[in-house]
């Protein structure tokens, strides 16, 4: 299992990550950190930087069941070198796939445009080619 830009997963790791669909937006940097965001119900956020309608295809096997937004407020630089150890066990991942590249590029641009993205994540995102 690889974790590069565009890969999507739903973790099954209670207490470590929320049980949401995550998209990795950047390839890991030299120390292994990458930026990832997750989807949330569009009603649960004020951030309109990227809202997707129900039925949008995210990966070959995952379509959104309801109107959703990208949770840019919760965007973080994850230490994927550590998460990889946890997530490589198939029992810890409910879904894994590759997201549509156009969708990922839209997310990368919206990451730096959203007023809710944490400043340090936005800065790292710019360094890693987002925007």
Secondary structure as UniProt FT lines:
FT   TURN            5..6
FT   STRAND          7..11
FT   TURN            14..16
FT   STRAND          21..24
FT   TURN            30..31
FT   STRAND          33..41
FT   HELIX           42..44
FT   STRAND          51..52
FT   TURN            54..55
FT   STRAND          57..59
FT   TURN            60..61
FT   STRAND          62..63
FT   STRAND          68..70
FT   HELIX           72..74
FT   STRAND          76..79
FT   HELIX           80..87
FT   HELIX           90..92
FT   STRAND          93..98
FT   HELIX           101..113
FT   TURN            115..116
FT   HELIX           119..127
FT   TURN            128..129
//
